[in-house]
Amino acid sequence: MLTKDTVSLTGPLEAAALGRAAAPLAVAVDDEVRARVDRGRRRFRALRQGGGGEGGEGRSIYGATTGFGALVGYAGRADEADQCDNTLAHLGAGQGPDLPQEIARAALLLRTWSLAQGLSGVSVEVVERLAAMFATTFSPAVPRYGSVGASGDLIPLAYATQALRGRGHAYLDGVRMPAAEALTAAGLRPLSLDGRDALALVNGTSVTTAATALARDAVRAAHRSLAALTCLLADLLGCDPGFLDADLLRAYGHPGAIEVGARMRRTLAGTTPSGTRPLQEPYSIRCAPQLLGAAEDALRYVDGVVAADLGGVSDNPLFFPGVTGEAGVTGEAGATGEAGVTGEAGATGEAGATGETGAPGEAPEAGEGKVVHGGNFFGQPDAFAADLLASVTAQLGNLAERQLDLLVDPARNGGLPPMLATTPGVQHGLQGVQLATTAFVAEIRRAATPAGMQSLPTNLHNQDVVPFGTQAALRAYDMAELLGLLCGSLALGLRQAVHVGARRPTAPRCGALLDALADAIPPVDPDRPLDADVRAAARLLVTSALP
């Protein structure tokens, strides 16, 4: 029986499912999914075995009858099991530490959903066995370095696939061990694959998309936190909330600023200015709705890229029904909604069966369908989105650090003691935390260099342009973690400010946020290591219902 916590492969994949995939998760493979995957498999078989070659020898299909990458002009191995090994063995060239398990499992959930749309020609068993894995804590050990995000995430997904075959290493209950042992302990059987199955498992951008989506979620959480913390800062200092005036922000004209400003006004509702602050606050307060609003607008672009990835099929080649053969792909595959394929249109909806994405010489044939070789594994959208996410992260991190700097400075914090120390000199308050935030910001800035335009040709110039989306996405994921720690550092400072003399918040919602922080974190009195407190504050901001 399906529950609200079950991931269905029939409809669209919800972004929240990627975060939930880190823990055991129910993934349903229903009869509709089995039917459309089986139709895709039969379509692939028909094209491979007898579809159009002279003498009935079948059609040349990349990766099924050929070599890979730059060696596509050479014949592959005749035996299908050998072709699987041929696909995966040469990709075992990754290096570095293992990816976080939440990325590895989220990537496999994306891969499962893509294959379940019936356009990749894989067997039903592959989809069913992938779905079964999610009910366990099994997670493949996948090295971080090796993908350029061009023909999908070939090397990392090859390691994931090999682990599912019982080769290499995997995690079970967080413990790293040989993959065969992990499969046995989890009650899973090793995957048995042919060449088409193996190639379909690796020829997609699932690692890149998973990292981008998870990074986006973390940055969105930090964005919400900073909006609330900025309000708490303004309330503690007694700032006039005029910088959030609705008419002012409407005149600015940017939708993100209008929305963020409205949210911040609700948080500050009921505040009473102290009357002692300057006419105009520093930009880290006064321009916060404009900065956070611009971040909101940028995050909406990233939201759109992630949504498209979650509803799209990332693989090569793809197998489509013929014009007079089976029903259209929508309803069977349902892969991309309005922008995707439709029954009568074949590959591209409006363009029709021989439209924009149809390949010359690959026109559809009644009953057997068509195979289309193209570039749906090219991770450029994620590369641009992750680079934008990095820019947003850098500026949000800068805002948090500047606000904490203001808060610990007696020249700007309304006369609170330096570093928010109870007895300056005898105690040091937030001095160590403030130093660490400077280091976090420097690390974020260093990492924010765009990756999506640093193309390097590879693979004998077969991959003569590459997006480096994987690097952009994994870097954005790392930066998002630091941004969360910056938010936790600011929250710790706000909690300490009240302890050393700042007024209680006058806005009820700000008061509730301060009380939650005070319940979780004791005041810094006397000095103590604060690393765990910063992490605790960061977790509280993510898990609490912020105003």
C-alpha positions, 0 to 999 in steps of 0.5 A: 500500500502506498503512503505519503512517504512512498516515492512513486515512479509513476508521477513526477519525482518530488525534490523532497524525496532526494533528501529523504533518500539518505535514510531507508525509503519505500520506492514503488514500482507499480504495474504501469511502470513495469509495463512502460519499462517493458515496452521500452525494453522490447523496443530496444530489442527489436531495433537491436536485433532486426530493425533496419539493417541490411539482411536483418542484422539490426541497427547500430546502437551506441553502447549496445553494439559499439565501443564507447566514447571516442571508440564508438566507431569500433564494434563492441563485445558480442556477448551482452554480459561481456559488454556490460563489463566492457562498459564499466571496467574502463570507467573505474578511474575515480579518485579521492574521498567518497561522496557523502552517502546522501548524494550517492543515494539521491543520485541513484533515486534520480537514476531509478526514476529516469530509467523507469520512464521507459525511454532507456531500454533497460530491463524491468528487473533493473528498475525493481532491484534499484527500488528495492535497494532504497528500503535498506541502508545500502549506499555505494562508495563513490569517489569524488573526482573523475566526472566532467559532467558531459556524458553524464556522471560516467565515472561516479555512476560506474562505481555506484553500478559496480557496487550494486553488482557486488564489486568495489565497496559500499556502506551499510548502516554507515560502515564501509565494507566490500560491496558484496558483503554489504549486499548480502547483509542488506538482503539484496542480490547483485545486479545482473546487467547487459551492455544497455543496462550498464550504459543506461545506469552511467550515462546520466547527470544524476550525481550532478543533479543530486548535489545541485538539488541538495545544495539548493535545499541547504542554501534555501534553508540558510536564506530563510534563516538569514531573513529571520536572524536579520529581523532579530538583529534589528529588533535587539538593536532597536532599529527602525523597520522602515527599511522594510516599507512595502511602498519602498520595496514595490518601488524597487521593482524586484519580486524577490525583494518584495516577497522577502520584505513582506516576510520580514515585516511579518517577523518584525510585526510589533517591534518598537524602535529604540530611538537611539539608532542612526537615521540610516543603518549600515547596509548589512541591515538597511539593504538586507531585503534587497540582498536577500530578495536578489538571492530569492530571484536567483534561487528561483532560477535554480529551482527551475533547473532542478525541477526540469531535471527531476522531470527529465530523462537523462540518458543516451541513446533514447528509444521512442515509439513509432508514429503508427506503433505504440501509444505516445510517450506521455502516459507511458513515460510521463517524463517531462510534462508540458515540455516533454514528448507527446503521443502524436509528436514523437520526440519533441512534442510540437516538432513531430516525429521527425522534428527538432531532436530527430536524428537524420536517418533515424526516422520512426518505423511502425511498430518498432519505434526509433533510436535517437542518439543525442546529448541529454546527458550534458550537464550544462543547465546544472553547471550554470545553476550551481555556479549561480548558487555559489554566487548566492552562497558567497553573498549570503555568507558575507551578509552573515559575517558582516552582521556578526561583525557589527554585533561584536563591535561596541562602536556599532552595537549600541554599546554592548561589550566588545566581542560580547564578552561578559568581562572583556579581557577576563573572558573573550565571548565570541572572539574565536567564533568571529575569527572562524567566520572570517575563515569560512567566508574566505573559503567560500569566496575561494570556492566560488570561481565559476566552473561551468565555463571552464571547458576542457576538451577530452576523449579524443575531442569527442567531448570537445566541450564539457560543462563541469557541472559535477564540479560546480554542484559538489562545490556548491554542496560544500559551500552550503555547509559552510553557509549553514555554519555562518548562520549558526555563528550569527545565531549564537552571537544574537543569543549572547547579545541579550545575555550581555545587555541587549534588550529583549526582542519587542516583536513576538516572533523575534522573541520566540526565535530568541527563546528557542536559541536560549533553550538550546544554547547556554550563554557564553559565561565563562569562556568555553569551546563553541564549535559544538554550539555553532553546529547546534545553532545551525541545526536548530535554524534548519529544523525550527519553524522560523517566523 
